[in-house]
Amino acid sequence: MSLPDGVERRTVDGRSRLVTRGEPVYGEPTVGEWRVWDAGRSKLGAMLALGMETGLGPAQSVLYLGAASGTTVSHVADVCGPTYAVEFAPRPTRDLLSVAASRERLFPLLKDARRPETYAHVVEADLDLLVQDVATRGQADVALRNQQFLADDGRLLLAVKARSEDVTAAPEDVFERVRERLSDGYELLETRRLDRYHADHLAVVARPR
């Protein structure tokens, strides 16, 4: 399996684990300067563990929606270039600020991902990657609204949580509706269920149409 530059597999506690270089954030195991990227706590980590082609890599510019307290976005900022991290809730944003203190490429923003106009004056245009892990209804709409920040050859890396869309519907029905809505603005390159690591989640790799 091919991994992005900056992400490796190392044996940690007797198991092969994804690792990145950086300061620990969430109690993850470490081996020297390397720290585990826990696929069970990170949808993007699960995408990498399953061999999806994410496009992550050094110097890639990123807008990360749903940064929470920094579990996944800390790895992204350690691997990639400038990383804008949008989080709506004040409490996890305080933790995110602590994570960013030792990461000069990580820029936390206390904003609502459903309202990109509130941070459009801060986030640069023509970004390489839009990473989205937002547990809200209308996840495809959020991705479409934030498409404005992506370069024409950029990539969307989306984790869709079925229960956030419709707790009563079958996950596959939810995922089909999301795929259809995304196709209004994106070409879907790859989709995978993440059930091995995250129940009722779909991972999507797409590019702007």
Buried (B, 14 or more C-beta within 10 A) or exposed (E): EEBBEBBBBBEBEEEEBBBBBBEEBBEBBBEEEBBBBBBEBBBBBBBBBBEBBBBBBEEBBBBBBBBBBBBBBBBBBBBBBBBBBBBBEEEBBEBBBEBBEEBEBBBBBBBBBBEBEBBEEEBEEEBBBBBBBBEBEBBBBBBBBBBBBBBEEBBBBBBBBBBBBEEEBEBEEBBEBBBEBBEEBBEBBBBBBBEEBBEBBBBBBBBBE
